């Protein structure tokens, strides 16, 4: 029950080489921001493909191979590349690439190989940026990110811990919704099948869910007032999130590999 209500409990220690969980959240985001910004301005296929491979390698080595991670890497992202690539290729102006080989013609509409190259280069660029962000997103807890913002970047704790309290509402709502649905099921409320029965069921969840949200908000507000939240410019940290040497090593290593990829691919010179 506690794990359902509080998603910010300390995660279990990762075994082996699952190193991403042990890094400071700011280190993971600091590592991916420069290459992600640089990827916006490249136009070739090789550079985003190289960063996509790098992001896959980091995730597969540094994160647990959960079902969500595997489905995202091997189903969702390839499907997104295919759909976006074909979509961008179809939107490309044929007059700009009509000197390349003709791939498909339907009536007056023509698809050239140059349009496919532009479309898939754009799709790879977007998905590479997303994959780099997933390396941080899949292995970072919201609580640790808020704490690191307060402790390392000196974000006012009134902002950081208020956001942390807001994040806690999401799993709380999910738990209360599950309890309400079970209670309705026991009482036989809003039974039946079909769209109207589903609408009636969900309509019956709204009022008790809002009542539970208000009660929870009142309890959180009273608890924060009892702890003198906002009365002082800073507070003692119960859960420190230090920025260690290994975080610096990870950031520098990622920047070095990223710079090497750009130097080898030379996307801005056309070589």
PyMOL commands that set and color helices and strands:
alter all, ss='L'
color gray80, all
select helices_A, chain A and resi 2-5+19-22+25-39+46-62+67-91+94-96+113-137+142-151+157-187+195-226+245-265
alter helices_A, ss='H'
color red, helices_A
select strands_A, chain A and resi 102-106+109-112
alter strands_A, ss='S'
color yellow, strands_A
deselect
rebuild
show_as cartoon
